[in-house]
Amino acid sequence: MTAELVRGQNHPLPQTRLEIRISAGNPIVAGATLGDERGTVHGAEWVAHPASPQLAGIEVPKQAAADHRLAVDLDAMPGHIHRVTVLLALPAGVGGPARFGVMAAPFVAVTGLDGTEIAGYTITDLDSESAVTALELYRRQGAWKVRAVGQGYAGGLAAMLHDQGLAEAADLAARINEAVARGMARSVAQPPPRPEGDGRVRTAAAGGGAAPAPASGGADPVPADGGADPAPAQPQTPSQQPPGAPVPGGPVNYEHPGRRTAAPPTPAPAAPPAAPGQPAQPVAGDASGWTMDERLYNQVWGMFEDLARTAAAYRSAVDFAESRMEQELDRVLSDPRTRVGPAADSARAEARAKHADLVERARAALDRDLVQLTAEAEVVEPALPPAYARWDSPVWQAYQVPMEIPMALRVGDLHLPEGTGLRIPMLVRLPLERGLWIDAGRSGGFDEGPADSGELRRLAADAAVAIAARLLAVYPAGEIAVHVIDPAGSAAGSFAPLVGSGALAEPPAAGAQGVSSVLAALTRRVDLVQMAVRSGATDALPPDLNTAEQLLIVHDFPHGFDDRGVTQLRYLADEGPAVGVHLMMVADREDARAYGPVLDPLWRSLLRLTPVADDHLADPWVGHAWTYEPSMVPRGSRVLDQVLGEAGRAAKALKAARARPSYGN
C-alpha cells in the first residue's frame, strides 16, 4: 500500500533498489547529495548533478525536464554514506518560472523497479523558493527509510548546497546551471502533455523482458533479487502544462489565438480490432486532439517517446546483463578454489550464457517494439499534412495556400542506432518559440558529409532556405514576412528560389549598411509591439507597421556586423519571439570566436540544426543522443519552386486586394 507522506513524515523502505520519480509542470533540475551521519556533504564529489550524473549507488538525469527518474541502489552506497537527499531546482537563466510558487506543486514518488509506488509526497506551500530539498533516504540502525522534507530556498541551488555544509556551494551551483543551459540548448523542446486515459501509449512494457528506462540514458540498478529478469518500463506521469504555456511574469504567449490546447471530448479514430494476442493495427490520427492535424502531431510525439523509452529499456537491460556477468566472473576469480580448473571454466561459461540469454531476450523485446513502431510510421507518414510531411510526399502535389497557421513544422527527422530504418519526424511548434541555428561549420563534430568547408556552407544555406520555404508555404498569405541578411552575397545561389518567387519582403541585405538597416527596422518593430502589448494599446500601432510574423535569416555571421549589430541581434533573439520576430542564423561558431563568451547566451538560446546527419540532439525523456537529418528538397525536384510560386502569387493577390480603394455606401 502506498504511503502518502506529509512534511516531516517518514516511512520504511522494503527494498534497496529503487526509482525516485518526479513530476512537475515545468522543466526542473533534479540532483542528489550524499551525506554522513550528520547529513554533511563534504565535497563536490558527494553531489550527483547534471554535469556529473553518476555516483556510487545513484544516477540522476543529465538535463532539465518536467518529469524525471532517479535510479538508486542503496546497497551500493559506501559505508560512510548515511543520507541521500533529493534536490529540485529551477534552471537559472534559461527562461521559464523563477520560483516554485507560480507552478503546480511538484510530486515525488519512491517506487520499486516494477513501478510499484512505496511512498509519495506532494511538495506544497512553496512561494519564492527556486530550489527545494524534496526528500531524503536515510540509514537508521542498519535499515533505510524515506522522509518527506520539502525545505525550500529562495537563494537557489547555492543556498541549498551551502546549508548542507558544502564549502564550494556557489561554484558547484554555477557549474550545474552551466551544464543545464548546455543541455537545454541541445534538447528537443518539451513535448505536449498526454491527456489522462490516452491509451495509445506503448512503452517497453508491451514487449516485456526489458529493464526500466534510466534517468539519463545510463544503466539502471539491477533487480532486487540480483537474478530476476529486469522489470518492465513504466510510463511517466504526464506534464501538467504544455510547452511554452505562459506563467505569471513570464513572456507573452504569441500562440494563434484560436488554437485550442485541451483534449477534445470526442474520441480519436478507433483502430481495427486485433487478433487475440496481437498488437492493435496502427491508425493515423489515433492520439487525442481537436483536429486531425493536432491528433497527428500528438501521435508523432507519442512515437518519439515510445522509441526513446524502448531503446532506453534495451540499453538498460544490456547494461544489467554485462554488470551481472562481470560480478559473477569477479567472484570466480576472487576465490582461489575456483580460479582455475573445470569449476572455473564451468562458472565462466554459465555467466556468459546468462549474459547472452538476457541480451537476446532484450533484443527480442526491442525488435517487437520496433516492428510495431515501424508499422505505425508507415501508416502515419502518408497521412501527414504539408507542414509535417517530407518534401517528397505526394501531399505537395495538391498544395494550396492554407487559411490557418498549423500547430507545428517539420524541420527534419530523428533516429537512433537501435532502429536506423525508423525515422521520427522532428516537429517544432508554431509560432517558433525558439530561434534556429543552422551550423555551417564543423565545430559540432560532423561524422558524415563533405569535407570541403565551402560545400558545408552551401548546404547550410540550402537547409535554411528549405525551412523558410516551408514556413512560407504553411502560413496563410500575408501572415509571415521573410528577411535575409547576406552581407557578402555569398549565398545568392541558395537564396535564388526565395528571390525569384517574390517571397522575400525585400532583396537580401548586403554590406554593413544593409545589415544595419534590417536590424534597425526589426528592433523598432519589437520595441513598438512590446510597448503596445504592455500598455494594452495594440490599436495604436503605426499604420505602416507590418503586424505579420517576421523571420530574419542571417547568413555568414559575423561578417558585416559591428558591436551594435551584435547587440541588436542578441536583443532580437531574446525579445523577438514573444512578439512575432524569429531568428534563423546560418553560421559557424568558429567564425565568431573574436567576440568571446559574449555570444554564448545567443548560441544557447537557439536550436542547433545541421545541414548533414549529426547526433547532437537529445530527447526530453531519457536524454538519448539522436541522429538528426535535415529535411531537404530532393535533388532535381521542382517542388520548392512550385510551392514558393503558389505562396508568392497568393501574397501578391492579397497585397493588391488591400491596395484597392474601398467605397462606403
TORFIMAR-749357 format. One line per 5 residues: their letters; for each residue x, y, z of C-alpha. Coordinates in Angstrom, 2 decimals, decimal comma, always signed. Example, Ala and Ser with C-alpha at 12.3 -4.5 7.8 and 13.67 -1.06 7.14 Angstrom:
BEGIN
as = +12,30 -4,50 +7,80 ~ +13,67 -1,06 +7,14
This chain:
BEGIN
mtael = +0,00 +0,00 +0,00 ~ +1,34 +3,44 -0,95 ~ +2,21 +5,83 +1,87 ~ +1,13 +9,42 +1,17 ~ +3,65 +11,43 +3,15
vrgqn = +3,35 +14,91 +4,61 ~ +6,26 +17,16 +5,51 ~ +8,46 +15,56 +8,18 ~ +6,84 +12,12 +7,98 ~ +8,98 +9,03 +7,36
hplpq = +8,32 +5,54 +6,04 ~ +10,42 +2,35 +5,95 ~ +11,83 +1,19 +2,64 ~ +11,15 -2,51 +1,98 ~ +13,87 -2,79 -0,65
trlei = +17,12 -1,08 -1,53 ~ +16,98 -0,89 -5,31 ~ +14,57 +1,89 -6,13 ~ +13,46 +4,59 -8,51 ~ +12,59 +8,12 -7,49
risag = +10,06 +9,61 -9,91 ~ +9,50 +13,34 -10,09 ~ +6,70 +15,15 -11,88 ~ +6,43 +18,93 -12,24 ~ +4,54 +21,28 -14,52
npiva = +7,70 +22,89 -15,93 ~ +11,28 +21,79 -16,62 ~ +13,25 +21,46 -13,39 ~ +16,71 +20,22 -12,43 ~ +16,97 +17,07 -10,31
gatlg = +20,01 +16,01 -8,32 ~ +21,08 +14,31 -5,10 ~ +23,64 +14,81 -2,36 ~ +25,29 +12,13 -0,22 ~ +25,78 +12,92 +3,45
dergt = +27,45 +11,40 +6,50 ~ +25,72 +10,58 +9,80 ~ +25,09 +14,29 +10,40 ~ +23,95 +14,90 +6,83 ~ +27,07 +16,89 +5,94
vhgae = +28,18 +16,96 +2,30 ~ +31,98 +17,00 +2,33 ~ +32,75 +17,96 -1,25 ~ +31,53 +18,33 -4,82 ~ +32,28 +14,65 -5,38
wvahp = +29,43 +13,89 -2,94 ~ +26,86 +15,53 -5,25 ~ +25,17 +13,88 -8,25 ~ +24,04 +16,55 -10,71 ~ +23,61 +17,08 -14,49
aspql = +27,32 +17,74 -15,02 ~ +28,25 +14,62 -13,01 ~ +25,16 +12,40 -13,01 ~ +26,59 +9,16 -11,57 ~ +27,89 +8,36 -8,12
agiev = +28,16 +5,00 -6,38 ~ +24,59 +3,82 -5,93 ~ +22,78 +6,70 -7,64 ~ +22,22 +8,17 -11,09 ~ +20,37 +11,41 -11,83
pkqaa = +19,20 +12,98 -15,12 ~ +21,56 +14,97 -17,31 ~ +19,16 +17,75 -18,22 ~ +16,17 +19,74 -17,04 ~ +12,75 +18,21 -17,73
adhrl = +9,22 +18,24 -16,37 ~ +9,47 +14,55 -15,44 ~ +12,46 +12,70 -14,02 ~ +13,55 +9,26 -12,87 ~ +16,45 +8,79 -10,48
avdld = +17,96 +5,31 -10,14 ~ +19,02 +4,36 -6,60 ~ +20,87 +1,29 -5,28 ~ +21,25 +1,74 -1,53 ~ +23,29 -1,47 -1,19
ampgh = +25,94 +0,10 -3,43 ~ +26,30 +3,15 -1,18 ~ +29,69 +3,39 +0,59 ~ +29,56 +2,60 +4,30 ~ +30,21 +6,20 +5,34
ihrvt = +27,10 +7,44 +3,48 ~ +24,06 +7,62 +5,72 ~ +21,83 +10,07 +3,89 ~ +20,75 +10,60 +0,27 ~ +18,98 +13,93 -0,24
vllal = +16,97 +14,55 -3,42 ~ +17,20 +18,13 -4,69 ~ +14,97 +20,01 -7,12 ~ +15,79 +23,40 -8,63 ~ +14,50 +25,69 -11,34
pagvg = +17,04 +26,13 -14,16 ~ +18,61 +29,58 -13,97 ~ +18,97 +31,96 -16,90 ~ +17,09 +29,89 -19,48 ~ +13,60 +31,39 -19,23
gparf = +10,58 +29,88 -17,55 ~ +9,37 +30,35 -13,98 ~ +11,80 +31,84 -11,49 ~ +10,06 +30,45 -8,39 ~ +8,09 +27,36 -7,46
gvmaa = +5,17 +29,46 -6,22 ~ +3,86 +30,05 -9,76 ~ +3,98 +26,34 -10,68 ~ +1,90 +23,32 -9,87 ~ +3,17 +21,57 -6,74
pfvav = +5,92 +19,05 -7,65 ~ +5,21 +15,41 -6,85 ~ +7,93 +12,95 -5,80 ~ +7,42 +9,18 -5,51 ~ +9,70 +6,38 -4,35
tgldg = +8,95 +3,21 -6,31 ~ +10,26 -0,30 -6,77 ~ +11,79 -1,40 -10,03 ~ +8,43 -2,76 -11,14 ~ +6,85 +0,69 -10,77
teiag = +5,03 -0,16 -7,52 ~ +4,82 +3,05 -5,52 ~ +6,19 +2,81 -1,98 ~ +5,76 +6,41 -0,85 ~ +4,62 +9,64 -2,46
ytitd = +4,98 +13,26 -1,45 ~ +3,43 +16,41 -2,94 ~ +5,59 +19,44 -2,11 ~ +3,16 +22,20 -1,18 ~ +3,36 +25,69 +0,34
ldses = +6,21 +26,87 -1,89 ~ +6,37 +30,54 -2,87 ~ +9,58 +32,45 -3,60 ~ +11,82 +29,38 -3,49 ~ +13,77 +28,40 -6,59
avtal = +15,30 +25,26 -5,05 ~ +13,87 +22,69 -2,67 ~ +15,06 +19,67 -0,72 ~ +12,33 +17,20 -1,72 ~ +13,01 +14,14 +0,42
elyrr = +15,83 +12,15 +1,95 ~ +16,65 +8,47 +2,19 ~ +18,49 +7,81 +5,44 ~ +20,11 +4,85 +7,18 ~ +19,00 +4,11 +10,75
qgawk = +20,16 +1,04 +12,68 ~ +21,07 -0,80 +9,51 ~ +17,76 -0,13 +7,74 ~ +16,82 +2,57 +5,24 ~ +13,83 +4,92 +5,48
vravg = +12,45 +7,80 +3,43 ~ +11,47 +11,15 +4,94 ~ +9,47 +13,95 +3,27 ~ +11,40 +17,21 +3,70 ~ +10,04 +19,97 +1,43
qgyag = +12,55 +22,61 +2,60 ~ +12,66 +25,49 +0,09 ~ +15,44 +28,01 -0,58 ~ +14,86 +31,43 -2,11 ~ +18,63 +31,64 -2,65
glaam = +18,51 +28,75 -5,09 ~ +20,97 +25,90 -5,52 ~ +23,88 +27,73 -3,91 ~ +21,94 +28,39 -0,69 ~ +20,67 +24,80 -0,56
lhdqg = +24,11 +23,25 -1,05 ~ +25,67 +25,65 +1,46 ~ +23,05 +24,64 +4,03 ~ +24,26 +21,04 +3,68 ~ +27,80 +22,03 +4,55
laeaa = +29,35 +22,26 +1,10 ~ +32,11 +24,86 +1,16 ~ +32,24 +25,36 -2,62 ~ +28,45 +25,64 -2,93 ~ +28,43 +28,74 -5,16
dlaar = +30,99 +27,31 -7,61 ~ +29,16 +23,99 -7,87 ~ +25,80 +25,72 -8,37 ~ +27,32 +27,72 -11,23 ~ +28,68 +24,51 -12,82
ineav = +25,29 +22,85 -12,53 ~ +23,50 +25,81 -14,11 ~ +26,07 +25,88 -16,91 ~ +25,57 +22,16 -17,62 ~ +21,79 +22,56 -17,59
argma = +21,96 +25,51 -20,00 ~ +24,11 +23,45 -22,39 ~ +21,72 +20,51 -22,09 ~ +18,64 +22,64 -22,79 ~ +20,40 +24,17 -25,80
rsvaq = +20,74 +20,72 -27,40 ~ +17,45 +19,28 -26,23 ~ +14,35 +18,95 -28,35 ~ +11,59 +21,08 -26,83 ~ +9,47 +19,66 -24,05
ppprp = +6,58 +17,65 -25,55 ~ +2,90 +18,38 -25,06 ~ +1,16 +16,60 -22,19 ~ -0,67 +13,37 -22,87 ~ -4,28 +13,50 -21,66
egdgr = -5,30 +11,09 -18,95 ~ -6,64 +7,88 -20,41 ~ -4,72 +8,23 -23,67 ~ -4,47 +4,55 -24,49 ~ -2,15 +4,74 -27,48
vrtaa = +0,97 +4,85 -25,30 ~ +3,14 +1,81 -25,94 ~ +6,17 +1,63 -23,70 ~ +8,65 -1,19 -23,40 ~ +6,22 -2,86 -21,02
aggga = +4,31 -4,07 -24,06 ~ +7,24 -6,16 -25,13 ~ +8,30 -7,42 -21,74 ~ +11,74 -8,51 -20,73 ~ +13,19 -5,01 -20,74
apapa = +14,68 -3,02 -17,95 ~ +13,24 +0,23 -16,65 ~ +14,07 +3,36 -18,58 ~ +17,08 +5,08 -16,99 ~ +17,06 +8,60 -15,73
sggad = +19,56 +9,84 -18,24 ~ +20,33 +7,08 -20,66 ~ +22,69 +5,22 -18,37 ~ +22,40 +1,92 -16,50 ~ +19,60 +1,27 -14,07
pvpad = +20,06 -0,58 -10,80 ~ +19,78 -4,35 -11,04 ~ +16,67 -6,17 -9,79 ~ +16,32 -6,57 -6,04 ~ +16,88 -10,32 -6,01
ggadp = +20,03 -9,99 -8,09 ~ +18,93 -12,65 -10,55 ~ +15,40 -11,96 -11,72 ~ +14,64 -10,60 -15,14 ~ +14,80 -6,83 -15,49
apaqp = +11,47 -5,17 -14,77 ~ +9,27 -3,64 -17,48 ~ +9,36 +0,08 -18,02 ~ +6,50 +2,19 -16,72 ~ +5,17 +5,36 -18,33
qtpsq = +5,91 +8,58 -16,55 ~ +3,25 +10,89 -15,22 ~ +2,41 +13,40 -17,97 ~ +3,31 +17,01 -17,60 ~ +0,52 +19,23 -16,37
qppga = +1,37 +22,19 -18,58 ~ +2,08 +22,33 -22,32 ~ +5,40 +23,68 -23,52 ~ +5,51 +27,41 -23,87 ~ +2,45 +27,94 -21,68
pvpgg = +2,60 +31,36 -20,03 ~ +3,32 +31,74 -16,35 ~ +2,82 +34,84 -14,22 ~ +5,60 +37,26 -15,00 ~ +6,72 +35,19 -17,98
pvnye = +6,89 +36,06 -21,69 ~ +3,84 +36,92 -23,73 ~ +2,24 +33,86 -25,31 ~ +2,20 +34,56 -29,05 ~ +0,24 +31,43 -29,99
hpgrr = -2,52 +31,56 -32,56 ~ -5,47 +32,95 -30,54 ~ -7,96 +30,46 -31,91 ~ -5,97 +27,32 -31,15 ~ -7,40 +25,03 -28,52
taapp = -4,98 +23,00 -26,42 ~ -7,32 +20,97 -24,24 ~ -8,14 +17,41 -25,17 ~ -11,47 +17,11 -27,00 ~ -14,41 +15,21 -25,61
tpapa = -14,74 +13,23 -28,84 ~ -12,62 +10,10 -29,19 ~ -9,86 +9,69 -31,76 ~ -10,27 +7,21 -34,64 ~ -10,51 +3,66 -33,38
appaa = -8,06 +1,03 -34,54 ~ -9,39 -2,10 -36,25 ~ -9,81 -5,00 -33,82 ~ -6,65 -7,03 -33,45 ~ -6,38 -10,79 -33,37
pgqpa = -6,04 -12,29 -29,87 ~ -2,52 -11,87 -28,59 ~ -1,56 -9,49 -31,40 ~ -0,95 -5,71 -31,14 ~ -3,65 -3,40 -32,45
qpvag = -3,36 -2,31 -36,07 ~ -1,96 +1,23 -36,28 ~ -4,25 +4,05 -37,39 ~ -3,18 +7,54 -38,46 ~ -4,52 +10,10 -36,02
dasgw = -5,31 +7,78 -33,10 ~ -3,99 +10,25 -30,50 ~ -6,12 +12,87 -28,75 ~ -6,81 +16,23 -30,37 ~ -9,46 +18,61 -31,66
tmder = -8,44 +18,26 -35,29 ~ -6,71 +15,66 -37,42 ~ -3,58 +17,84 -37,55 ~ -3,48 +18,02 -33,76 ~ -4,03 +14,27 -33,42
lynqv = -1,25 +13,55 -35,90 ~ +1,04 +15,97 -34,08 ~ +0,40 +14,23 -30,75 ~ +0,78 +10,83 -32,40 ~ +4,21 +11,73 -33,78
wgmfe = +5,27 +12,89 -30,30 ~ +3,97 +9,61 -28,91 ~ +6,06 +7,63 -31,39 ~ +9,09 +9,74 -30,48 ~ +8,62 +8,99 -26,77
dlart = +7,91 +5,31 -27,35 ~ +11,11 +4,85 -29,35 ~ +13,13 +6,74 -26,71 ~ +11,81 +4,58 -23,91 ~ +12,03 +1,22 -25,66
aaayr = +15,65 +1,98 -26,64 ~ +16,37 +3,04 -23,05 ~ +14,88 -0,22 -21,77 ~ +17,03 -2,23 -24,18 ~ +20,22 -0,38 -23,28
savdf = +19,48 -0,74 -19,57 ~ +18,88 -4,48 -19,94 ~ +22,17 -4,90 -21,80 ~ +23,99 -2,88 -19,13 ~ +22,43 -5,04 -16,43
aesrm = +23,44 -8,24 -18,23 ~ +27,04 -7,05 -18,60 ~ +27,19 -5,87 -14,99 ~ +25,90 -9,21 -13,68 ~ +28,33 -11,17 -15,84
eqeld = +31,24 -9,07 -14,58 ~ +30,17 -9,61 -10,96 ~ +29,90 -13,36 -11,42 ~ +33,28 -13,53 -13,16 ~ +34,82 -11,42 -10,39
rvlsd = +33,51 -13,87 -7,78 ~ +35,10 -16,75 -9,66 ~ +38,47 -15,00 -9,89 ~ +38,44 -13,76 -6,29 ~ +38,18 -17,28 -4,82
prtrv = +41,44 -19,29 -5,13 ~ +39,43 -22,51 -5,04 ~ +37,50 -21,66 -8,20 ~ +40,05 -19,54 -10,05 ~ +41,32 -22,40 -12,23
gpaad = +40,17 -25,83 -13,24 ~ +36,92 -27,28 -14,55 ~ +34,80 -25,48 -11,94 ~ +36,16 -22,12 -13,08 ~ +35,56 -22,92 -16,73
sarae = +32,02 -24,02 -15,97 ~ +31,28 -20,86 -13,93 ~ +32,61 -18,64 -16,70 ~ +30,58 -20,45 -19,33 ~ +27,45 -20,20 -17,19
arakh = +27,95 -16,45 -16,64 ~ +28,41 -15,85 -20,36 ~ +25,38 -17,97 -21,20 ~ +23,21 -15,95 -18,78 ~ +24,53 -12,74 -20,35
adlve = +23,75 -13,93 -23,87 ~ +20,25 -15,05 -22,83 ~ +19,41 -11,70 -21,22 ~ +20,72 -9,73 -24,18 ~ +18,84 -11,96 -26,62
raraa = +15,55 -11,50 -24,75 ~ +16,09 -7,73 -24,52 ~ +16,78 -7,58 -28,25 ~ +13,65 -9,61 -28,98 ~ +11,55 -7,16 -26,93
ldrdl = +13,18 -4,23 -28,73 ~ +12,58 -5,81 -32,14 ~ +8,89 -6,34 -31,34 ~ +8,53 -2,68 -30,40 ~ +10,44 -1,55 -33,48
vqlta = +8,18 -3,62 -35,74 ~ +5,11 -2,05 -34,19 ~ +6,51 +1,47 -34,39 ~ +7,65 +0,95 -37,98 ~ +4,17 -0,23 -38,95
eaevv = +2,71 +2,88 -37,33 ~ +5,20 +5,14 -39,12 ~ +4,24 +3,57 -42,46 ~ +0,62 +4,49 -41,78 ~ +1,24 +7,94 -40,31
epalp = +3,76 +9,31 -42,83 ~ +1,40 +9,32 -45,88 ~ -1,33 +10,98 -43,78 ~ +0,78 +13,95 -42,67 ~ -0,28 +17,43 -43,84
payar = +2,21 +19,66 -45,71 ~ +3,54 +21,26 -42,51 ~ +4,58 +17,81 -41,21 ~ +5,28 +15,99 -44,48 ~ +8,56 +15,26 -46,24
wdspv = +9,33 +17,27 -49,37 ~ +8,86 +14,15 -51,49 ~ +5,36 +13,50 -50,12 ~ +2,50 +13,43 -52,68 ~ +0,62 +15,89 -50,47
wqayq = +2,60 +18,73 -52,06 ~ +1,18 +17,93 -55,50 ~ -2,19 +19,28 -54,40 ~ -0,72 +22,12 -52,36 ~ -2,89 +25,16 -51,71
vpmei = -2,12 +28,16 -49,53 ~ -3,68 +27,40 -46,12 ~ -6,17 +29,59 -44,27 ~ -4,83 +28,92 -40,76 ~ -1,44 +28,62 -39,09
pmalr = -0,62 +24,94 -38,37 ~ +0,41 +23,65 -34,96 ~ +3,96 +22,73 -35,93 ~ +6,56 +22,48 -38,66 ~ +8,78 +19,60 -39,73
vgdlh = +12,46 +20,57 -39,71 ~ +13,99 +17,12 -40,15 ~ +13,99 +13,52 -38,99 ~ +15,39 +11,77 -35,92 ~ +16,59 +8,20 -35,44
lpegt = +18,56 +6,03 -33,00 ~ +21,24 +3,40 -33,68 ~ +18,92 +0,63 -32,48 ~ +16,46 +1,37 -35,28 ~ +18,16 +3,29 -38,08
glrip = +15,38 +2,39 -40,51 ~ +12,76 +4,08 -38,33 ~ +12,60 +7,84 -38,82 ~ +10,58 +10,05 -36,49 ~ +9,57 +13,47 -37,88
mlvrl = +11,08 +16,28 -35,84 ~ +8,28 +18,81 -35,32 ~ +8,72 +22,25 -33,75 ~ +5,77 +24,25 -32,50 ~ +4,47 +27,30 -34,35
plerg = +4,83 +30,19 -33,90 ~ +8,50 +29,49 -33,25 ~ +9,22 +29,93 -29,56 ~ +12,94 +29,45 -30,14 ~ +15,22 +30,60 -32,92
lwida = +17,16 +28,23 -35,16 ~ +20,88 +27,99 -35,79 ~ +21,92 +26,14 -38,94 ~ +25,51 +25,06 -38,27 ~ +27,72 +25,97 -41,23
grsgg = +30,95 +24,59 -39,77 ~ +32,49 +21,51 -38,28 ~ +32,64 +22,85 -34,73 ~ +29,87 +20,44 -33,77 ~ +31,89 +17,45 -34,96
fdegp = +30,17 +16,14 -38,06 ~ +30,80 +12,47 -38,66 ~ +29,49 +12,47 -42,22 ~ +29,14 +14,84 -45,12 ~ +31,51 +16,80 -47,32
adsge = +34,97 +17,68 -46,09 ~ +35,05 +20,97 -48,02 ~ +34,02 +23,91 -45,79 ~ +32,56 +25,79 -48,75 ~ +30,27 +22,88 -49,57
lrrla = +29,15 +22,72 -45,93 ~ +28,28 +26,41 -46,01 ~ +26,28 +25,93 -49,20 ~ +24,39 +23,02 -47,69 ~ +23,68 +25,07 -44,56
adaav = +22,24 +27,89 -46,68 ~ +20,14 +25,37 -48,64 ~ +18,81 +23,94 -45,36 ~ +17,84 +27,42 -44,18 ~ +16,03 +28,10 -47,46
aiaar = +14,15 +24,78 -47,20 ~ +12,89 +25,66 -43,71 ~ +12,00 +29,22 -44,73 ~ +10,14 +27,93 -47,80 ~ +8,17 +25,50 -45,68
llavy = +7,24 +28,33 -43,29 ~ +6,06 +30,47 -46,18 ~ +4,09 +27,53 -47,57 ~ +2,22 +26,64 -44,38 ~ +1,38 +30,16 -43,21
pagei = -1,67 +31,93 -44,65 ~ -0,87 +34,58 -47,26 ~ +0,47 +37,72 -45,65 ~ +0,90 +36,14 -42,20 ~ +4,68 +35,89 -42,31
avhvi = +7,40 +38,01 -43,92 ~ +10,95 +36,77 -44,53 ~ +14,06 +38,98 -44,43 ~ +17,55 +37,86 -45,41 ~ +20,91 +39,31 -44,40
dpags = +23,72 +38,09 -46,66 ~ +26,46 +40,73 -46,21 ~ +28,85 +39,42 -48,87 ~ +26,21 +37,93 -51,18 ~ +27,93 +34,57 -50,86
aagsf = +24,69 +32,57 -50,76 ~ +22,97 +34,19 -53,76 ~ +22,52 +30,78 -55,41 ~ +20,83 +29,26 -52,38 ~ +18,52 +32,24 -51,87
aplvg = +17,58 +32,44 -55,57 ~ +14,28 +30,50 -55,14 ~ +13,16 +32,94 -52,44 ~ +14,15 +35,95 -54,54 ~ +12,72 +34,66 -57,80
sgala = +9,34 +33,81 -56,32 ~ +8,94 +37,22 -54,71 ~ +8,65 +35,54 -51,30 ~ +11,10 +37,94 -49,63 ~ +9,88 +41,19 -48,14
eppaa = +12,87 +42,86 -49,82 ~ +16,06 +41,68 -51,59 ~ +18,77 +40,16 -49,37 ~ +20,55 +42,90 -47,42 ~ +24,24 +43,24 -48,33
gaqgv = +27,08 +45,19 -46,79 ~ +27,30 +46,88 -43,42 ~ +24,61 +49,41 -44,37 ~ +22,15 +46,70 -45,35 ~ +22,79 +44,81 -42,11
ssvla = +22,24 +47,95 -40,05 ~ +19,03 +48,86 -41,88 ~ +17,33 +45,47 -41,45 ~ +18,33 +45,14 -37,80 ~ +17,13 +48,66 -37,01
altrr = +13,74 +48,04 -38,63 ~ +13,13 +44,77 -36,80 ~ +14,38 +46,17 -33,48 ~ +11,95 +49,06 -33,87 ~ +9,12 +46,62 -34,55
vdlvq = +9,91 +44,62 -31,39 ~ +10,05 +47,81 -29,31 ~ +6,75 +49,13 -30,64 ~ +4,83 +45,87 -30,25 ~ +6,23 +45,33 -26,75
mavrs = +5,12 +48,81 -25,68 ~ +1,69 +48,33 -27,25 ~ +1,18 +44,98 -25,52 ~ +2,32 +46,24 -22,13 ~ +0,13 +49,31 -22,31
gatda = -2,88 +47,48 -23,78 ~ -2,90 +49,82 -26,76 ~ -2,34 +47,48 -29,70 ~ -4,74 +49,59 -31,79 ~ -2,27 +52,49 -31,54
lppdl = +0,47 +50,83 -33,58 ~ +1,68 +52,85 -36,58 ~ -0,33 +52,07 -39,75 ~ +2,85 +51,27 -41,69 ~ +3,91 +48,58 -39,21
ntaeq = +3,64 +45,09 -40,63 ~ +1,96 +43,08 -37,87 ~ +2,62 +39,76 -39,60 ~ +5,24 +37,49 -38,09 ~ +8,77 +38,16 -39,24
llivh = +11,56 +35,68 -39,94 ~ +15,11 +37,02 -40,17 ~ +17,69 +34,77 -41,84 ~ +21,25 +35,84 -41,04 ~ +23,84 +34,26 -43,32
dfphg = +27,61 +34,22 -42,82 ~ +27,57 +35,77 -39,34 ~ +29,55 +37,73 -38,09 ~ +30,65 +39,14 -41,46 ~ +29,24 +42,69 -41,80
fddrg = +28,32 +43,00 -38,10 ~ +29,75 +45,57 -35,71 ~ +29,28 +45,62 -31,93 ~ +25,96 +47,45 -32,26 ~ +24,71 +44,89 -34,76
vtqlr = +25,68 +42,02 -32,45 ~ +23,81 +43,67 -29,58 ~ +20,71 +44,13 -31,73 ~ +20,90 +40,52 -32,87 ~ +21,00 +39,29 -29,28
ylade = +18,05 +41,55 -28,48 ~ +16,02 +40,09 -31,33 ~ +16,86 +36,54 -30,23 ~ +15,81 +37,24 -26,63 ~ +12,79 +39,50 -27,08
gpavg = +11,62 +38,86 -30,63 ~ +9,80 +35,50 -30,38 ~ +7,27 +36,81 -27,84 ~ +6,13 +39,49 -30,30 ~ +6,44 +37,56 -33,55
vhlmm = +10,03 +38,21 -34,69 ~ +12,01 +35,00 -35,19 ~ +15,68 +34,42 -35,92 ~ +17,42 +31,84 -38,08 ~ +21,21 +32,02 -38,18
vadre = +23,42 +30,28 -40,70 ~ +26,80 +30,45 -39,02 ~ +29,96 +28,72 -37,90 ~ +30,80 +29,40 -34,27 ~ +34,49 +29,35 -35,07
daray = +33,99 +32,50 -37,15 ~ +32,63 +34,34 -34,08 ~ +35,41 +33,43 -31,62 ~ +36,61 +37,03 -31,61 ~ +33,54 +38,02 -29,61
gpvld = +34,46 +35,56 -26,86 ~ +31,80 +34,44 -24,39 ~ +29,56 +37,44 -25,14 ~ +27,75 +35,37 -27,78 ~ +27,34 +32,21 -25,69
plwrs = +23,83 +33,19 -24,49 ~ +22,84 +33,77 -28,13 ~ +24,00 +30,34 -29,29 ~ +22,33 +28,60 -26,36 ~ +19,02 +30,32 -26,98
llrlt = +18,84 +28,84 -30,49 ~ +18,03 +25,27 -31,51 ~ +21,04 +23,92 -33,36 ~ +20,34 +22,07 -36,60 ~ +22,86 +20,74 -39,09
pvadd = +22,90 +20,51 -42,90 ~ +24,13 +16,90 -42,73 ~ +23,35 +13,98 -40,42 ~ +24,69 +14,55 -36,90 ~ +23,92 +13,03 -33,48
hladp = +23,71 +16,21 -31,41 ~ +20,08 +16,44 -30,26 ~ +18,72 +14,94 -27,03 ~ +15,17 +13,87 -26,25 ~ +13,45 +15,35 -23,17
wvgha = +12,71 +11,96 -21,53 ~ +15,91 +9,95 -21,16 ~ +18,48 +12,15 -22,91 ~ +19,48 +9,85 -25,77 ~ +21,73 +11,35 -28,43
wtyep = +19,53 +11,27 -31,57 ~ +20,85 +11,47 -35,10 ~ +19,26 +14,45 -36,82 ~ +18,83 +14,55 -40,60 ~ +17,67 +17,80 -42,24
smvpr = +14,51 +17,94 -44,33 ~ +15,95 +18,78 -47,73 ~ +14,33 +19,06 -51,14 ~ +15,21 +16,00 -53,29 ~ +17,79 +16,72 -55,95
gsrvl = +16,15 +17,66 -59,24 ~ +12,72 +18,20 -57,69 ~ +10,69 +21,28 -58,68 ~ +8,53 +21,17 -55,56 ~ +10,29 +24,16 -53,98
dqvlg = +9,66 +26,40 -57,00 ~ +6,07 +25,18 -57,27 ~ +5,27 +25,81 -53,59 ~ +7,04 +29,16 -53,41 ~ +5,39 +30,27 -56,64
eagra = +1,93 +29,46 -55,30 ~ +2,67 +31,20 -51,98 ~ +4,10 +34,21 -53,80 ~ +1,04 +34,55 -56,05 ~ -1,26 +34,38 -53,03
akalk = +0,77 +37,06 -51,23 ~ +0,70 +39,36 -54,29 ~ -3,04 +38,89 -54,69 ~ -3,59 +39,76 -51,03 ~ -1,39 +42,84 -51,35
aarar = -3,28 +44,00 -54,44 ~ -6,62 +43,47 -52,70 ~ -5,51 +45,56 -49,74 ~ -4,31 +48,33 -52,06 ~ -7,68 +48,70 -53,79
psygn = -9,75 +51,61 -52,50 ~ -12,89 +50,68 -50,61 ~ -16,09 +52,65 -51,06 ~ -18,74 +53,04 -48,44 ~ -22,49 +53,17 -49,06
